[in-house]
Amino acid sequence: MLSTFRTLMIGSNARADEKRRDTYAIELIDQKIREANAGLKAAKATLASLIQPQRGEQAMLGTLTSRIDDMTRRARQAIEAGRDDLANEAATTIASMENEQALRRTTIDRLDVKVIRLRASVESGSRSILELKQGAAMARAVRSEQKMQTHLRTTPGSDNAMKEAEEMIAAVLNADDPFEKAEIMAEIEDGLTNETLPDRMADAGFGKATKVSAADVLARLNTTTEKKD
């Protein structure tokens, strides 16, 4: 029983954590980006602290190499002049400088490896943060759309308001045209007055009729029947 209760509590806490993460997803994303930026800034500072001694060692190596070359020329001149004492002293100095030269080269090689590795990490981190920022911008846009959709679905009366608006639009579009109705009324009035006068005069024997009557049709049918007989 105790084990079951513990399992239920763990599940409940997990669901609560998931809900909090979903609710504050944008804030959490921004916080992670800030943490990543802080880490990148620290990495850049470390890179700078490696590059500075690297350049210093390279400069000192260049100076040491020039001194070795200069001392080597002087030792040769001393040997040619028969000054073995100065030549031996120069040789001792050259040997010491060459040992120092080898040590500095080893130091520079180690710094080069560290600088190359850390520079690659900084560049990769910078690209990752840029991608995170772009993803965060998309997440904010999606969350904004989700909030708007939720607001539209949960706003009291929003559906009724839309339906009422649609009904009013349909009523306006389907309403009778008052100008067309007036024209129809005018046609009716004309038919009741002036337009029926030619027909009435034709019935009285004055002029041809303007419309075909039943009598005209019967007369035409009788004429056709007589021709066949």
GUZAMAR-659142 format. One record per residue (C-alpha): residue in three letters; x, y, z. Coordinates in pm, whole numbers, plus 50000, padded with zeros to 5 digits. Layout:
N
{"ala" {X Y Z}}
...
//
This chain:
229
{"met" {50000 50000 50000}}
{"leu" {50278 50236 50092}}
{"ser" {50457 50152 49768}}
{"thr" {50143 50226 49566}}
{"phe" {50095 50560 49743}}
{"arg" {50459 50651 49675}}
{"thr" {50416 50563 49306}}
{"leu" {50103 50779 49285}}
{"met" {50284 51070 49448}}
{"ile" {50576 51040 49208}}
{"gly" {50335 51035 48914}}
{"ser" {50145 51334 49048}}
{"asn" {50464 51533 49099}}
{"ala" {50582 51445 48749}}
{"arg" {50254 51565 48598}}
{"ala" {50271 51885 48803}}
{"asp" {50628 51947 48686}}
{"glu" {50528 51884 48326}}
{"lys" {50236 52127 48359}}
{"arg" {50463 52394 48509}}
{"arg" {50717 52342 48232}}
{"asp" {50442 52380 47971}}
{"thr" {50295 52688 48139}}
{"tyr" {50629 52863 48180}}
{"ala" {50796 52713 47873}}
{"ile" {50890 53048 47718}}
{"glu" {51034 53178 48047}}
{"leu" {51231 52856 48094}}
{"ile" {51365 52875 47738}}
{"asp" {51480 53233 47794}}
{"gln" {51645 53132 48121}}
{"lys" {51832 52846 47952}}
{"ile" {51948 53085 47679}}
{"arg" {52077 53325 47945}}
{"glu" {52262 53039 48113}}
{"ala" {52409 52930 47780}}
{"asn" {52515 53289 47710}}
{"ala" {52686 53307 48048}}
{"gly" {52871 52983 47974}}
{"leu" {52973 53111 47632}}
{"lys" {53098 53436 47784}}
{"ala" {53310 53240 48033}}
{"ala" {53448 53024 47752}}
{"lys" {53543 53334 47554}}
{"ala" {53722 53476 47857}}
{"thr" {53913 53150 47899}}
{"leu" {54001 53151 47529}}
{"ala" {54136 53505 47561}}
{"ser" {54343 53401 47864}}
{"leu" {54500 53125 47651}}
{"ile" {54557 53335 47340}}
{"gln" {54736 53608 47533}}
{"pro" {55022 53386 47666}}
{"gln" {55027 53201 47334}}
{"arg" {55106 53525 47152}}
{"gly" {55353 53621 47422}}
{"glu" {55537 53291 47386}}
{"gln" {55542 53327 47008}}
{"ala" {55689 53677 47036}}
{"met" {55957 53561 47281}}
{"leu" {56034 53261 47061}}
{"gly" {56086 53491 46765}}
{"thr" {56319 53712 46968}}
{"leu" {56509 53408 47100}}
{"thr" {56550 53265 46750}}
{"ser" {56693 53597 46628}}
{"arg" {56939 53601 46920}}
{"ile" {57047 53243 46842}}
{"asp" {57107 53334 46477}}
{"asp" {57305 53642 46577}}
{"met" {57515 53451 46833}}
{"thr" {57581 53173 46581}}
{"arg" {57722 53425 46330}}
{"arg" {57943 53578 46600}}
{"ala" {58071 53233 46709}}
{"arg" {58171 53150 46352}}
{"gln" {58355 53478 46323}}
{"ala" {58537 53407 46652}}
{"ile" {58639 53061 46529}}
{"glu" {58768 53209 46204}}
{"ala" {58965 53466 46400}}
{"gly" {59115 53199 46624}}
{"arg" {58940 53323 46937}}
{"asp" {58849 52985 47076}}
{"asp" {58774 53134 47419}}
{"leu" {58497 53358 47279}}
{"ala" {58377 53079 47050}}
{"asn" {58339 52840 47347}}
{"glu" {58155 53102 47550}}
{"ala" {57925 53171 47255}}
{"ala" {57861 52799 47210}}
{"thr" {57757 52769 47576}}
{"thr" {57516 53060 47536}}
{"ile" {57375 52918 47212}}
{"ala" {57317 52579 47378}}
{"ser" {57130 52744 47665}}
{"met" {56915 52949 47427}}
{"glu" {56838 52644 47210}}
{"asn" {56720 52455 47517}}
{"glu" {56499 52750 47605}}
{"gln" {56382 52762 47243}}
{"ala" {56279 52396 47254}}
{"leu" {56092 52452 47581}}
{"arg" {55903 52752 47445}}
{"arg" {55810 52561 47130}}
{"thr" {55666 52282 47344}}
{"thr" {55468 52537 47546}}
{"ile" {55339 52702 47228}}
{"asp" {55236 52365 47081}}
{"arg" {55036 52283 47394}}
{"leu" {54872 52626 47394}}
{"asp" {54792 52590 47022}}
{"val" {54607 52263 47088}}
{"lys" {54408 52416 47375}}
{"val" {54328 52732 47178}}
{"ile" {54213 52536 46873}}
{"arg" {53995 52307 47084}}
{"leu" {53841 52587 47289}}
{"arg" {53790 52809 46983}}
{"ala" {53596 52527 46816}}
{"ser" {53382 52492 47131}}
{"val" {53315 52867 47140}}
{"glu" {53213 52872 46772}}
{"ser" {52988 52569 46821}}
{"gly" {52833 52725 47132}}
{"ser" {52773 53051 46949}}
{"arg" {52591 52872 46667}}
{"ser" {52386 52672 46915}}
{"ile" {52279 52986 47101}}
{"leu" {52179 53150 46774}}
{"glu" {51966 52847 46689}}
{"leu" {51816 52857 47040}}
{"lys" {51723 53223 46998}}
{"gln" {51557 53150 46663}}
{"gly" {51371 52857 46817}}
{"ala" {51263 53076 47110}}
{"ala" {51126 53336 46869}}
{"met" {50924 53067 46692}}
{"ala" {50804 52929 47026}}
{"arg" {50685 53276 47133}}
{"ala" {50496 53316 46804}}
{"val" {50330 52975 46844}}
{"arg" {50242 53044 47208}}
{"ser" {50092 53382 47111}}
{"glu" {49879 53213 46847}}
{"gln" {49771 52945 47095}}
{"lys" {49666 53210 47349}}
{"met" {49467 53395 47083}}
{"gln" {49291 53075 46974}}
{"thr" {49214 52990 47335}}
{"his" {49081 53341 47394}}
{"leu" {48854 53317 47092}}
{"arg" {48721 52979 47203}}
{"thr" {48664 53076 47565}}
{"thr" {48535 53434 47527}}
{"pro" {48168 53434 47641}}
{"gly" {47929 53498 47356}}
{"ser" {48201 53501 47090}}
{"asp" {48035 53221 46890}}
{"asn" {47692 53382 46920}}
{"ala" {47834 53717 46817}}
{"met" {47991 53563 46506}}
{"lys" {47668 53385 46415}}
{"glu" {47466 53703 46462}}
{"ala" {47710 53896 46247}}
{"glu" {47687 53631 45974}}
{"glu" {47307 53643 45987}}
{"met" {47303 54022 45959}}
{"ile" {47541 54011 45663}}
{"ala" {47322 53750 45493}}
{"ala" {47011 53962 45563}}
{"val" {47172 54268 45404}}
{"leu" {47291 54072 45099}}
{"asn" {46952 53902 45048}}
{"ala" {46738 54212 45111}}
{"asp" {46511 54336 44832}}
{"asp" {46653 54611 44615}}
{"pro" {46424 54916 44675}}
{"phe" {46508 55064 44336}}
{"glu" {46420 54743 44153}}
{"lys" {46097 54718 44351}}
{"ala" {46007 55076 44259}}
{"glu" {46068 55000 43891}}
{"ile" {45840 54696 43911}}
{"met" {45567 54903 44075}}
{"ala" {45601 55164 43799}}
{"glu" {45565 54893 43534}}
{"ile" {45250 54769 43702}}
{"glu" {45107 55121 43711}}
{"asp" {45190 55172 43344}}
{"gly" {45021 54844 43260}}
{"leu" {44707 54952 43438}}
{"thr" {44693 55281 43252}}
{"asn" {44862 55373 42927}}
{"glu" {45004 55039 42807}}
{"thr" {44656 54872 42792}}
{"leu" {44514 55149 42571}}
{"pro" {44647 55010 42236}}
{"asp" {44490 54672 42311}}
{"arg" {44156 54829 42395}}
{"met" {44165 55035 42076}}
{"ala" {44253 54726 41868}}
{"asp" {43951 54546 42019}}
{"ala" {43739 54839 41903}}
{"gly" {43867 54794 41546}}
{"phe" {44126 55067 41544}}
{"gly" {44463 54918 41438}}
{"lys" {44621 54578 41487}}
{"ala" {44626 54401 41819}}
{"thr" {44955 54413 42009}}
{"lys" {44908 54065 42155}}
{"val" {44795 53728 42017}}
{"ser" {44446 53631 42143}}
{"ala" {44272 53294 42170}}
{"ala" {44051 53396 41878}}
{"asp" {44359 53448 41660}}
{"val" {44486 53099 41744}}
{"leu" {44147 52936 41664}}
{"ala" {44126 53123 41334}}
{"arg" {44478 53004 41240}}
{"leu" {44394 52645 41330}}
{"asn" {44070 52653 41125}}
{"thr" {44256 52790 40824}}
{"thr" {44516 52515 40844}}
{"thr" {44246 52246 40868}}
{"glu" {44058 52380 40560}}
{"lys" {44376 52375 40351}}
{"lys" {44434 52010 40432}}
{"asp" {44076 51920 40330}}
//
